Amino acid sequence: MKSTISSKGQITVPVTIREQLGLVPGTPVSFELCRGGVVLRKGVAGPHPVDRAYGQLVLDGPVDAVVDRLRGPRPSA
């Protein structure tokens, strides 16, 4: 199936694709660049799962110090 980009950079997703994916007005979508093109994916409404976890980790010091303790000291530059 084909579509054309408008002068405003908009595209029309063909009806059969919208119906199969359940794309209705307001549905978030994402574009992923891949070799030779782009992939359009149906997004998820609401916050990203990582956003929900943000701020939940409590550290006992600066991030670099915690990482150094877990991995060992970084080589000097």
Sequence and secondary structure as in RCSB ss.txt:
>XXXX:A:sequence
MKSTISSKGQITVPVTIREQLGLVPGTPVSFELCRGGVVLRKGVAGPHPVDRAYGQLVLDGPVDAVVDRLRGPRP
SA
>XXXX:A:secstr
      TTS     HHHHHHHT  TT  EEEEEETTEEEEEE  SSS HHHHHTT    SS HHHHHHHHH    
  
